[in-house]
Amino acid sequence: MAKISLPTKDRRFEPYVTGEPIILPKKGAVPKFNRIAYAATHVVGDPLSDVDPWLTPAIDWERTIAFRHYLWDLGLGVAEAMDTAQRGTGLDWAGAKELIRRALAAAKARPGALIGCGVGTDHIEPGPDVTIDDVIRAYEEQIEAIEQMGGRLILMASRALTRAAKGPDDYARVYGRILRQTKEPVIIHWLGEMFDPALAGYWSAADHTAAMEGCLAILQDHADKIDGVKISLLSKDKEIAMRRRLPAGMRMYTGDDFNYAELIAGDTEGHSDALLGIFDAIAPAAAAALARLATGDPQGFPGILEPTVPLSRHIFKAPTRFYKTGIVFMAYLNGHDPELAAARMSKLLAVHGLA
């Protein structure tokens, strides 16, 4: 435990004592879960790189890959090069491809390590001259690159498709063409506009319930090529409604950083697996809770995971698209050690004149 003085909403300072850190599994003792759980992971910047970080991504590859090993040690999977890694908002396709290459190499050295790789169309700029065929070719280029590396695909939503599509048939055409070519079943990612405003109206409908119909039709038509669907709409009711209509055997991967504890626990009609940005920040708690769930401990799971929900709702509150800042700040701050976390927070306060 560590002590620190923190500012409050009423502009005072109050003492705070950190809790006991969660005991991590010993090396080699990776816990077993009865849910598939991916953490959408951040990348670590290189502060000594001589580049403009607004223009050129500068990644500390050693620390970035070390964080992936940390997640695998906890039993979590890695969802690589997703929006949590600033994909499409700083990390370009060239950087994402190199990140995926390095992460896959690290995973191959660890039998059983779970990793999925984001593919999209972010190397083409949405615009009036971009056609549906351009979108298809862009997806194909990224898919070919990742499949050649042996990566499993997470098919991310496309800003270019949102702009180019004239109706549901265009979405069906793009996804149908892509899914007929993929070597292994993929995860489809429906990222809501709260995470990326450029994706408003995805599946060719502004209303999520109407959009769901278009998405479900594609899932039904290509069920043999789809492992599951991840939806990030921050609505447990919409997720549960869609989960109950998925084709038999298809997984729902919750992307709901507001309601994940309840959705993962499930109900009498089913449960969600997980692909979550918040699992990057709360990895030890997530792993400990999932381990309890796997052992049939109905009280231990929510007892560990539910207290993390207020933190997640704060990090992902509107405007949600800036959540990456909170995730990376948490990664810097916690340091996996209470004393280090307190020391780093104290230094940050001092920099802002709050010593």
C-alpha positions in Angstrom: 0.0 0.0 0.0 1.0 3.6 -0.6 -0.3 7.0 0.6 -0.8 10.0 -1.5 -2.7 13.3 -1.4 -5.1 13.8 -4.2 -7.3 16.7 -5.4 -11.0 16.4 -5.0 -13.9 17.9 -7.0 -14.4 20.7 -4.5 -10.8 21.8 -5.0 -9.4 20.4 -1.8 -6.8 17.7 -1.2 -7.5 14.5 0.7 -5.3 11.6 1.7 -5.7 8.4 -0.2 -4.3 5.0 0.6 -3.9 2.5 -2.3 -5.3 -1.0 -1.9 -3.3 -4.2 -1.9 -2.2 -5.2 -5.4 -3.7 -8.3 -6.9 -1.3 -11.2 -6.8 -0.4 -12.2 -10.3 -0.1 -15.8 -11.4 3.4 -17.3 -11.2 5.4 -17.7 -14.3 4.2 -20.8 -16.2 0.9 -21.0 -14.2 -1.3 -19.3 -16.8 -4.9 -19.4 -15.6 -7.7 -21.2 -17.5 -10.9 -19.4 -18.3 -14.3 -20.5 -19.5 -14.6 -17.3 -21.6 -12.5 -16.1 -24.4 -11.0 -12.7 -23.3 -9.0 -10.4 -25.5 -7.5 -7.1 -24.3 -7.3 -4.5 -27.0 -3.8 -3.2 -26.3 -2.1 0.1 -26.5 1.4 0.8 -27.8 4.3 2.4 -25.9 5.7 5.6 -27.3 9.4 6.2 -27.6 10.0 9.5 -25.7 13.6 9.8 -27.0 12.7 9.4 -30.7 13.7 12.5 -32.8 10.3 12.8 -34.6 7.2 14.9 -34.3 4.7 12.5 -32.6 1.8 14.3 -34.2 3.1 13.3 -37.6 5.2 10.2 -37.2 4.4 7.4 -34.7 7.5 6.5 -32.7 7.0 3.2 -30.9 9.2 1.7 -28.2 9.0 -1.8 -29.6 10.7 -3.6 -26.6 8.3 -2.2 -24.0 5.3 -2.6 -26.4 5.9 -6.3 -26.9 6.8 -6.7 -23.2 3.3 -5.6 -22.4 1.8 -8.3 -24.7 3.8 -10.9 -22.7 2.4 -9.4 -19.5 -1.1 -10.0 -20.8 -0.4 -13.5 -22.0 1.1 -14.3 -18.6 -2.3 -13.4 -17.1 -4.1 -15.7 -19.5 -5.6 -12.9 -21.6 -5.6 -12.7 -25.4 -4.2 -9.8 -27.4 -6.4 -7.9 -29.9 -3.6 -6.3 -31.9 -3.5 -3.0 -33.8 -7.1 -2.0 -32.9 -8.4 1.4 -32.0 -6.8 1.2 -28.6 -3.4 1.2 -30.3 -4.4 4.5 -31.9 -5.2 2.7 -35.2 -6.5 5.2 -37.6 -5.8 8.1 -35.3 -2.0 8.1 -35.3 -0.9 4.6 -36.0 -0.9 4.2 -39.8 -1.1 0.9 -41.8 2.6 0.6 -42.1 3.1 1.0 -38.4 0.2 -1.4 -37.7 1.7 -4.0 -40.0 5.0 -3.8 -38.3 3.3 -4.0 -34.9 1.4 -7.1 -35.9 4.5 -8.7 -37.3 6.4 -8.3 -34.1 3.4 -9.3 -31.9 2.8 -12.5 -34.0 6.5 -13.4 -33.7 6.3 -13.0 -29.9 3.1 -15.1 -29.8 4.6 -17.9 -31.8 7.3 -18.3 -29.2 4.5 -19.0 -26.6 2.4 -22.1 -27.4 -1.3 -21.3 -26.7 -0.9 -17.5 -26.8 -4.1 -16.0 -28.1 -3.8 -13.1 -30.6 -6.1 -11.6 -33.2 -5.1 -8.9 -35.6 -7.1 -5.9 -36.8 -7.5 -5.4 -40.5 -9.3 -2.6 -42.2 -9.1 0.0 -45.0 -7.3 2.8 -43.1 -4.6 3.2 -45.8 -7.1 4.8 -48.1 -8.7 8.1 -47.5 -12.5 8.2 -47.5 -13.8 10.5 -50.2 -16.3 11.0 -53.0 -14.0 9.2 -55.5 -13.6 6.0 -53.4 -15.7 3.2 -54.8 -17.0 0.0 -53.3 -14.4 -1.9 -55.4 -11.7 0.4 -53.8 -12.9 -0.6 -50.4 -12.8 -4.3 -51.3 -9.3 -4.0 -52.7 -8.1 -2.2 -49.5 -9.5 -4.9 -47.3 -7.9 -7.5 -49.5 -4.5 -5.9 -49.3 -4.5 -5.9 -45.5 -5.9 -9.3 -45.2 -3.4 -10.8 -47.5 -0.5 -9.2 -45.6 -1.7 -10.5 -42.2 -2.7 -14.0 -43.4 0.8 -14.4 -44.9 2.2 -13.7 -41.4 -0.1 -16.4 -40.0 -2.4 -13.9 -38.2 -6.0 -14.4 -37.2 -8.3 -11.7 -38.5 -10.5 -9.2 -36.7 -12.3 -7.4 -39.5 -12.6 -3.8 -38.4 -15.3 -1.4 -39.6 -14.3 0.8 -42.5 -14.6 4.6 -42.6 -14.3 4.4 -46.4 -17.2 1.9 -46.7 -19.3 4.2 -44.5 -18.7 7.0 -47.0 -19.0 4.9 -50.2 -22.0 2.7 -49.4 -25.4 3.6 -50.8 -27.3 1.0 -49.0 -27.3 -2.4 -47.3 -26.5 -4.2 -50.5 -23.1 -2.5 -50.7 -22.2 -3.8 -47.2 -23.4 -7.3 -48.2 -21.3 -7.1 -51.3 -18.1 -6.0 -49.5 -18.4 -8.5 -46.6 -19.5 -11.3 -48.8 -16.5 -10.8 -51.1 -14.1 -10.6 -48.3 -15.5 -13.5 -46.2 -15.5 -15.9 -49.1 -11.7 -15.4 -49.4 -10.5 -15.6 -45.8 -8.6 -18.7 -44.8 -10.1 -19.0 -41.3 -13.2 -17.7 -39.5 -12.9 -14.1 -38.5 -14.2 -11.7 -35.9 -16.5 -9.0 -37.2 -16.1 -5.6 -35.4 -19.0 -3.2 -35.3 -17.6 0.0 -33.7 -20.2 2.5 -32.8 -20.0 6.2 -33.6 -19.3 7.1 -30.0 -15.9 5.5 -30.5 -15.4 6.9 -34.0 -17.8 9.6 -35.4 -16.8 8.7 -38.9 -18.6 5.3 -38.5 -22.0 6.8 -37.9 -24.6 5.0 -39.9 -22.6 1.8 -40.3 -24.5 -1.1 -42.0 -26.4 1.7 -43.8 -28.7 2.7 -41.0 -28.5 5.5 -38.4 -30.7 3.6 -36.0 -28.8 0.8 -34.3 -31.7 -1.5 -34.2 -32.2 -1.2 -38.0 -28.5 -1.5 -38.6 -28.5 -4.7 -36.6 -30.8 -6.3 -39.1 -28.3 -5.7 -41.9 -25.4 -7.0 -39.9 -27.3 -10.1 -38.8 -28.2 -10.9 -42.4 -24.5 -10.9 -43.3 -23.7 -13.0 -40.3 -26.3 -15.5 -41.3 -25.2 -15.7 -44.9 -21.6 -16.3 -44.0 -21.8 -18.1 -40.6 -19.2 -20.7 -41.5 -16.6 -18.0 -42.0 -17.3 -16.0 -38.8 -16.1 -17.0 -35.3 -18.0 -14.1 -33.7 -19.0 -10.5 -33.7 -17.8 -7.7 -31.4 -20.1 -4.8 -31.0 -19.1 -1.6 -29.2 -22.3 0.3 -28.8 -22.2 0.9 -25.0 -25.7 -0.6 -24.7 -26.2 -3.9 -22.9 -29.8 -4.2 -24.1 -28.7 -4.0 -27.8 -25.9 -6.4 -27.2 -28.1 -9.0 -25.5 -30.8 -8.6 -28.1 -28.2 -9.3 -30.9 -26.5 -12.1 -28.9 -29.8 -14.0 -28.7 -30.2 -13.9 -32.5 -26.7 -15.0 -33.6 -26.3 -18.1 -35.6 -25.7 -21.3 -33.6 -22.1 -21.5 -32.4 -21.2 -17.9 -33.2 -19.8 -15.9 -30.3 -20.6 -12.4 -29.1 -17.5 -10.6 -28.0 -18.6 -7.7 -25.8 -17.0 -4.4 -26.6 -19.2 -2.6 -24.0 -16.8 -0.9 -21.6 -19.8 0.3 -19.5 -21.5 -3.1 -18.8 -18.9 -5.8 -19.4 -19.1 -7.4 -16.0 -22.8 -8.2 -16.4 -22.5 -9.2 -20.1 -19.6 -11.6 -19.5 -21.4 -13.2 -16.5 -24.4 -13.8 -18.8 -27.8 -15.0 -18.1 -29.8 -18.3 -18.6 -29.9 -17.7 -22.3 -26.2 -17.1 -22.9 -23.2 -14.9 -22.2 -20.7 -12.7 -24.0 -17.0 -13.4 -24.4 -14.8 -10.3 -24.4 -12.7 -8.0 -26.6 -12.3 -4.9 -24.5 -10.1 -1.8 -24.3 -10.6 -1.6 -20.6 -8.9 -5.0 -20.1 -5.7 -3.3 -21.1 -6.0 -1.1 -18.0 -7.4 -3.6 -15.5 -5.7 -6.7 -16.8 -4.9 -8.2 -13.3 -8.4 -7.7 -12.1 -9.9 -9.1 -15.3 -7.8 -12.2 -15.2 -8.5 -12.8 -11.5 -12.2 -12.4 -12.0 -12.3 -14.7 -15.1 -10.4 -17.3 -13.2 -13.0 -17.2 -10.4 -15.8 -17.6 -13.0 -14.1 -20.6 -14.5 -14.0 -22.3 -11.1 -17.7 -21.8 -10.6 -17.4 -19.0 -8.1 -20.6 -17.0 -8.7 -19.7 -14.4 -6.0 -16.0 -14.0 -6.6 -16.3 -13.0 -10.3 -18.5 -9.9 -9.8 -16.8 -9.2 -6.5 -13.6 -8.6 -8.4 -14.8 -7.2 -11.7 -17.8 -5.0 -10.8 -15.7 -2.5 -8.7 -13.7 -1.8 -11.9 -16.7 -0.6 -13.8 -16.9 3.0 -12.5 -13.3 3.5 -13.6 -14.1 2.2 -17.0 -17.2 4.4 -17.3 -15.0 7.4 -16.4 -12.3 6.5 -19.0 -14.9 5.8 -21.7 -17.3 8.7 -20.9 -18.3 11.1 -23.7 -16.5 12.1 -25.8 -15.7 8.3 -25.8 -13.3 8.5 -28.8 -10.6 10.0 -26.5 -10.6 7.0 -24.2 -7.1 6.0 -25.5 -5.6 8.9 -23.5 -7.0 7.4 -20.3 -5.9 3.9 -21.1 -2.3 5.0 -21.8 -2.3 7.2 -18.7 -3.4 4.3 -16.6 -0.6 2.1 -18.1 1.9 4.7 -17.2 0.5 5.4 -13.8 0.0 1.9 -12.3 3.5 0.6 -13.0 2.2 -2.7 -11.5 3.2 -1.4 -8.1 1.4 0.9 -5.6 4.4 2.8 -4.5 5.5 3.5 -8.1 1.9 4.6 -9.0 1.8 7.0 -6.1 5.2 8.4 -6.9 4.3 8.9 -10.6 1.0 10.6 -9.7 2.8 12.9 -7.2 5.2 14.0 -9.9 2.4 14.6 -12.4 0.6 16.8 -9.8 3.8 18.7 -9.1 4.3 19.4 -12.8 0.8 21.0 -12.8 1.6 23.1 -9.7 -0.3 20.9 -7.3 2.5 19.6 -5.2 
